[in-house]
Amino acid sequence: MREESPLDAAIAATAARLREARYVVALTGAGVSAESGVPTFRDALTGLWAKFDPRDLATPSAFARDPKRVWDWYADRRAQVANVSPNPAHAALAEIERRVPRFLLATQNVDGLHARAGSRALVELHGNIARAKCSACARVAARWDEPLDHLPPRCAHCGAFLRPDVVWFEELLPDGALAAAEDAARECDVLLVVGTSAEVYPAAGLPDTARAAGACIVEVNPGTTPLTAGADIALCGRAGAILPALVRAAWP
């Protein structure tokens, strides 16, 4: 009989917590999407974009200076995302949502892969790259026509340029999204922190909020992060392997 490894024991302990939980919250970051082939934010600065700093492309001031350049970069990123599919980690989180009484997934990713995998109780903290919104009146547009003059498309309501519906540097997270995630962190029994270094605030504060309320903090990451030492359980490995194993162990 094979001796149980420390990782197997940690997965079993986490599975027991999930089975007993009344409310599970997951916080996900770029590591989950990277397993689908989505470039991380800095990795996306390749080819024509390699000479740019992210702050030259992802701030309100950058858009004001050169709206076409910013729009074109995000158009490239949308094309990249359109060619990838959800991976087993996305599917496992959707399955956990179906299995537990209450669930919320708060993601820092803007690629929409969680929704495509079937997650419904979903808060997109940093927006969604598939949407645009007006740079002036903030009306959201799920579809638009690319103009012939190669500038960003215009808002159908006020005529200002549309911009990606994502949170840029120098901007605050949407109040409703952040409040929903913070409320869930205060109420949950288990917080899964998956594929994120947990360094970018305010999302990085969610583990502290959950811990203060007595939740079990479980980290899933290939390497150590600033959160690892403070997690109740640290599962070292790819999310696409660890999360399906958790589902199988919790609900065989």
C-alpha positions, 0 to 999 in steps of 0.5 A: 500500500502506497504511503500517503504523501504530504500533498495527498494528506493536505488534499484530503484535509481540504476535501473534508473542509469543503464537504462540511462547508456551508459557504465557500469562496474562491479568489483566482488570479492569472495563474489559473488562466495561464494554464489555458494559454492566456498570457499574464499581463506582462507576458502579453507585452510581446511582439509589437508591444514589447517596447511598452511598459504596462503603464503606457497601455493600461491607464486612463492617462495613456488612453487620453494620450493615444486611444488608438494605441490602447484600443489596439493592444486590448484588441490583440488581447481579446483575440488571444483570449478568443482562441483559448478554452477553460481548463480543468481548474475552471471546470473544477471551480464550477463543479464546487459551486454546484456541490456546496450550499453557498459559493462565490468566485471572485476573480482578478482575471478579465478573460471570461473563462470562468463564466465559459466554464459554467461558473455563475456565482461570479464577481469579476473584480477587474472587469471583462476584456470582452466588454467595452464601456464609454470613456465618458458616460460609462455605459457598457457595450457588449458589442460594437462596430469597429470604425473605418478610421481605425480609432476606437469605436464611439459610444452610441449614446454620447459619441465619446470613445469606447474603452475596454471595460477593465480596471486600469492602473490609477482606477478603483475596483467597482464598488459593487464587485469589491463589496460582494467579495468582501461580504463573502469573505466575512461569511465563508467557511473556506477561502480558496486562493488559487493562482494568485500571488495575493499581492495586489490590493484590495483583492489581496486583503480578502484572505485577511478578512476571511481569516479574521472571521474564522475561515480556513484559508487554502492556497493553491499555487505552484510556488510559495507566495507572501500568503503561503506562510499564513495559509491554513493549508498550502497545496503546491501544484498546478491549479488544473491538477490540484482542484480536480483532485480536490473535487474527486476527494471531496465528492468521490 
